[in-house]
């Protein structure tokens, strides 16, 4: 599916995409990464989706990971 060549806000873009999606009784899972998350949430309200998966690609600091995995115990 091609997207419009013009800048649109999320609401208008979600309406445009939802009008083009043909499910024919099939299940739909939306996967959104980073900035496409808000668009996927809007699409999920317009389409009959089975699941919505939002992925954030943030690399937390190593010290935070160590703390969460060890509970702060460095032994």
Order of alpha helices (4+ residues) and beta strands (2+ residues): alpha-beta-alpha-beta-alpha
